[in-house]
Amino acid sequence: MAATAPAAPVRASRGGILATALLFVCAAYFLLPAWWLVVSSTKGPSALYSSEGFWFSQLHLVSNLTGLFRYDDGIYWRWLVNTLLYAGLGALCATLLASAAGYALAKYEFRGRQLIFSVILGGVLVPGTALALPLYLLLSKVSLTNTYWSVFLPSIVSPFGVYLARVYAAASIPDDLIEAGRIDGASEGRIFWTVAVRIMSPALVTMFLFQFVAIWNNFFLPLVMLSNTRLYPVTLGLYTWNNEYGQAPQLVSYVIIGSLISVIPLVIAFLSLQRFWRSGLAAGSITL
Amino acid sequence: MAVGHKQPRAARAARGTPEPAARSRRRRHGRAGWAPVAFIGPFGVLFAAFFLLPIGYAIYESLLKVHVSGLGLGPNSTATAFAGLSNYAQVFSDSAFWSGVGRVLLFGVVQIPVMLVFATVLALLLDSATVRFRRFFRLAFFLPYGIPGVIAAILWSFLYLPSLSPVVAALHGAGLGTVNFLGVHAVLWSIANIVTWEYTGYNMLIIYAGLQAIPADLYDAGRLDGASEWKLATRIKLPLVASSLVLTAIFSIIGTLQLFSEPQVLRAITGSISSSFTPNLFSYTQAFVANNPDYAAAIAVVLAIGTFILSFGFLKLVQRRWAGT
């Protein structure tokens, strides 16, 4: 990104210092709650209520951790694994499905192509929460509620992914390359796997990230579908604990440290993959 | 969906948007045979099953009504019958529904502009030549987006809880008395704060991406003409990222009307949030607490159509505005 930055010389002007100071204040707003979470994760139950919130007191990190992972037969582990299944595997499947569909919509002429694309695009505007309720009623008719499938299957459909894939495929895969593959005798599927997927890979990463976040953030669907706590994603699990700490006070500490643990890998992945967000978002907004 | 076409051609070309010239070279239908069906098929089937079918079913369900006879205890005491639009009539005359709608609209009218202005200012500041520590700031602003909504809401609920919150303590220490973030009037804005905290960085990144795609020569030309940084920002940068702003605004409108997790989480610690606080919360309660799925389906349909009209209407409005200038 340094290459595209304005090439003016950096002067330590008064305006620059003022702007930097302002940005530091804003950074404090965004970082302080996260800092509170880190600090509070290390505190024992009594210090949580009595000590200064933004600073350390009485290190109880290890006992909090062991408590968290042992509570209710180590159900927290299960929630982490479930989350990885729903969001990780789900986003992977969603990306594959959407990229194939988007590629076909971009690179083949067939009747109804525009209609199909319009319907899928309409799907982007349908709020997920509006779908969850009728989906629950439908799935309960075939006894699929309260199963892994009830959360997993709806999660792997990403209309926005199809949209991104189509835009990207149309812009970046030359028709000549596909034609060359055909002349070499490659099947359409092989051309997709060896040529299209490779060229589309930056967009695929973006699609994966989008869907990963969408699934991981989708609280309504698992809340509606699941009643067996062993099938919960970590968000729903922590939400349940958060509602129960009136009866079990030690849960406050577990909710806090459980929240911290569950977001650490995600935050790291996010911050390190930031450039994919930017490129994907730029592509999406330009062609909207 | 052709906002992009309203931009100057030069800007489009500069950002790498392809001209639609390659279109004519595409092969005719028939050459590839069944390949497109095989590519679209898996997605199509799932899309039909998990998008189209539920939408259809929600509409169907919303036209039914359960009639209870007697005390509703025996096996044959309830009967489901076609009820036409009566559920919709009930939705439109339900004050609980409308108060929820009014609340999310008020929320959106205040929170979305505040957040987008905040995000735009941050993006412009980060993009200006004189600011330092850019990478750090970008990471800091984007960090909350890595935290899922429910967990962000739980985290902030601790920061609002008088017994736990260092914020409440600090305000008390500053002589402002005990600030109640969870009161009947304050709680909506406490939720707005959670949403702003979470999504400002994300929106900033969208706008920043648009800014970074503007070629530097454009600024150099402006500077040569003697334009100040402020002029550069308002005359060159803002118009060029307008399409990014539209995208973020539409996503925000959709998100706001669906508001659910934040109030649902805060309900654990405050009585100020009723079961019809937002339309979505109302629909959820009707379906799973009041055991009234037909009515809940009608609410969901009205909400989805309302969302569609608002976000689509906004897009059209912006397009017309741009076409006019």
Contacts between the chains, C-beta under 8 A, distances in Angstrom:
chain1	res1	chain2	res2	distance
A	1	B	212	5.9
A	4	B	212	5.3
A	4	B	213	7.4
A	4	B	215	7.7
A	4	B	216	6.7
A	5	B	129	7.6
A	5	B	212	7.5
A	5	B	216	7.5
A	6	B	127	7.6
A	6	B	128	7.9
A	6	B	129	4.8
A	6	B	216	5.3
A	6	B	219	5.1
A	7	B	216	5.4
A	7	B	220	7.2
A	8	B	129	4.1
A	8	B	219	7.5
A	8	B	223	7.1
A	9	B	129	7.8
A	10	B	129	6.3
A	10	B	130	6.5
A	10	B	132	7.4
A	11	B	130	6.3
A	12	B	130	8.0
A	13	B	130	5.5
A	15	B	130	6.0
A	15	B	229	7.2
A	16	B	128	7.9
A	16	B	130	3.1
A	16	B	131	6.1
A	16	B	132	7.3
A	19	B	125	5.1
A	19	B	128	6.6
A	19	B	130	6.4
A	19	B	131	5.1
A	20	B	131	5.5
A	20	B	132	5.5
A	20	B	133	6.8
A	22	B	125	6.9
A	23	B	122	7.3
A	23	B	125	5.9
A	23	B	126	7.4
A	23	B	131	6.6
A	23	B	133	7.6
A	23	B	137	5.0
A	26	B	122	6.3
A	26	B	137	7.8
A	26	B	141	7.0
A	27	B	136	7.5
A	27	B	137	5.9
A	27	B	140	4.1
A	27	B	141	7.0
A	29	B	197	7.3
A	30	B	140	5.4
A	30	B	141	5.5
A	30	B	143	6.2
A	30	B	144	5.7
A	30	B	197	6.8
A	30	B	200	7.7
A	30	B	201	6.5
A	31	B	140	5.4
A	31	B	143	6.9
A	33	B	144	7.7
A	33	B	155	5.6
A	33	B	156	6.6
A	33	B	159	6.1
A	33	B	197	7.0
A	34	B	143	6.3
A	34	B	144	7.4
A	34	B	147	7.5
A	34	B	155	7.9
A	36	B	155	7.6
A	36	B	158	7.5
A	36	B	159	6.6
A	36	B	166	6.6
A	37	B	155	5.8
A	40	B	158	7.5
A	48	B	164	6.7
A	49	B	163	5.8
A	49	B	164	6.3
A	52	B	166	6.5
A	52	B	169	7.9
A	53	B	164	7.2
A	53	B	165	6.7
A	53	B	166	2.5
A	53	B	167	7.7
A	53	B	169	6.7
A	54	B	166	5.1
A	97	B	42	5.4
A	97	B	43	4.3
A	97	B	46	6.8
A	98	B	43	6.2
A	100	B	39	4.4
A	100	B	40	7.3
A	100	B	42	7.0
A	100	B	43	6.7
A	101	B	39	6.2
A	101	B	40	4.7
A	101	B	42	7.9
A	101	B	43	3.9
A	101	B	44	7.1
A	103	B	39	6.2
A	104	B	35	7.1
A	104	B	36	4.3
A	104	B	39	3.5
A	104	B	40	5.0
A	105	B	36	8.0
A	105	B	40	7.0
A	107	B	26	7.6
A	108	B	27	7.8
A	108	B	29	7.3
A	108	B	32	5.3
A	108	B	35	6.7
A	108	B	36	4.2
A	108	B	39	7.9
A	109	B	26	5.3
A	109	B	27	6.4
A	109	B	28	5.9
A	109	B	29	4.8
A	110	B	29	4.4
A	110	B	32	8.0
A	110	B	36	5.2
A	111	B	29	6.3
A	113	B	36	7.9
A	116	B	40	6.9
A	116	B	44	7.6
A	119	B	52	7.9
A	120	B	47	6.7
A	121	B	1	7.0
A	123	B	47	6.7
A	123	B	51	5.1
A	125	B	254	6.9
A	125	B	307	7.2
A	125	B	308	5.5
A	125	B	311	6.0
A	125	B	312	7.2
A	126	B	51	6.7
A	126	B	55	6.9
A	126	B	304	6.1
A	126	B	308	7.6
A	127	B	254	6.0
A	127	B	257	7.1
A	127	B	258	4.7
A	127	B	303	7.4
A	127	B	304	6.0
A	127	B	307	5.6
A	128	B	258	7.5
A	129	B	258	4.9
A	129	B	260	6.0
A	129	B	280	5.3
A	129	B	283	7.9
A	129	B	300	7.6
A	130	B	55	7.9
A	130	B	58	7.1
A	130	B	258	7.9
A	130	B	300	4.7
A	130	B	301	7.4
A	130	B	303	6.1
A	130	B	304	4.0
A	130	B	307	7.7
A	131	B	50	7.2
A	131	B	51	6.7
A	131	B	54	4.8
A	131	B	55	7.1
A	131	B	58	7.9
A	133	B	58	7.0
A	133	B	283	6.5
A	133	B	284	7.5
A	133	B	287	5.5
A	133	B	293	7.3
A	133	B	296	5.8
A	133	B	297	6.5
A	133	B	300	5.4
A	134	B	54	4.0
A	134	B	55	7.2
A	134	B	57	4.5
A	134	B	58	3.8
A	134	B	61	6.3
A	134	B	297	6.1
A	134	B	300	7.1
A	135	B	50	6.6
A	135	B	54	4.5
A	136	B	287	7.7
A	137	B	57	6.6
A	137	B	61	6.3
A	137	B	293	5.9
A	137	B	297	7.6
A	138	B	53	6.6
A	138	B	54	6.1
A	138	B	57	5.4
A	153	B	46	6.9
A	153	B	49	7.7
A	153	B	50	6.4
A	154	B	50	4.5
A	156	B	46	6.6
A	157	B	43	7.1
A	157	B	46	4.8
A	157	B	47	5.4
A	157	B	50	5.0
A	157	B	51	6.3
A	159	B	47	7.0
A	159	B	51	7.2
A	162	B	43	6.6
A	170	B	18	7.3
A	171	B	16	7.7
A	171	B	17	7.5
A	171	B	18	4.9
A	175	B	22	6.8
A	175	B	25	5.5
A	175	B	26	6.5
A	175	B	27	7.8
A	188	B	32	5.9
A	188	B	33	8.0
A	188	B	35	3.7
A	188	B	38	7.7
A	188	B	39	7.9
A	189	B	35	7.5
A	189	B	38	7.2
A	192	B	39	6.9
A	213	B	145	7.9
A	216	B	148	5.4
A	217	B	148	4.9
A	217	B	149	5.4
A	217	B	150	8.0
A	219	B	148	7.5
A	219	B	149	6.4
A	219	B	150	4.7
A	219	B	260	7.4
A	219	B	261	4.5
A	219	B	264	7.8
A	220	B	260	5.8
A	220	B	261	7.2
A	220	B	280	7.7
A	220	B	284	7.6
A	224	B	284	7.6
A	224	B	288	7.3
A	235	B	148	5.3
A	235	B	150	4.5
A	235	B	151	6.3
A	236	B	150	7.7
A	238	B	150	7.1
A	238	B	151	6.4
A	238	B	154	6.3
A	239	B	150	5.4
A	239	B	154	7.1
A	239	B	265	6.4
A	242	B	154	5.2
A	242	B	157	7.5
A	242	B	265	6.8
A	242	B	268	5.7
A	243	B	268	4.8
A	252	B	164	8.0
A	255	B	154	6.3
A	256	B	158	7.2
A	259	B	151	4.8
A	259	B	154	6.1
A	259	B	155	6.3
A	262	B	151	6.8
A	263	B	146	6.4
A	263	B	147	5.0
A	263	B	148	7.3
A	263	B	151	6.1
A	266	B	146	5.1
A	266	B	147	7.6
A	266	B	148	7.8
A	267	B	143	6.1
A	267	B	146	3.9
A	267	B	147	7.0
A	269	B	146	7.8
A	270	B	142	7.1
A	270	B	143	7.9
A	270	B	145	7.0
A	270	B	146	4.0
A	271	B	139	5.2
A	271	B	142	6.7
A	271	B	143	6.9
A	271	B	146	7.0
A	274	B	138	7.1
A	274	B	139	7.6
A	274	B	142	6.5
A	274	B	205	7.4
A	277	B	205	5.9
A	277	B	209	7.8
A	278	B	205	6.1
A	278	B	208	7.1
A	278	B	209	4.1
A	278	B	212	7.2
A	279	B	209	7.3
A	281	B	205	6.6
A	281	B	206	4.7
A	281	B	209	5.1
A	281	B	244	7.7
A	281	B	247	8.0
A	282	B	15	7.5
A	282	B	209	4.2
A	282	B	210	6.4
A	282	B	212	7.9
A	282	B	213	5.6
A	282	B	244	7.8
A	284	B	247	6.7
A	285	B	206	6.2
A	285	B	209	7.6
A	285	B	210	6.4
A	285	B	243	5.4
A	285	B	244	4.3
A	285	B	246	7.8
A	285	B	247	4.4
A	286	B	4	5.7
A	286	B	12	7.5
A	286	B	15	5.5
A	286	B	17	5.5
A	286	B	210	8.0
A	286	B	213	7.8
A	286	B	243	6.6
A	287	B	4	5.6
A	287	B	17	6.6
A	288	B	1	5.8
A	288	B	3	5.1
A	288	B	4	6.5
A	288	B	243	6.1
A	288	B	246	6.9
A	288	B	247	5.4
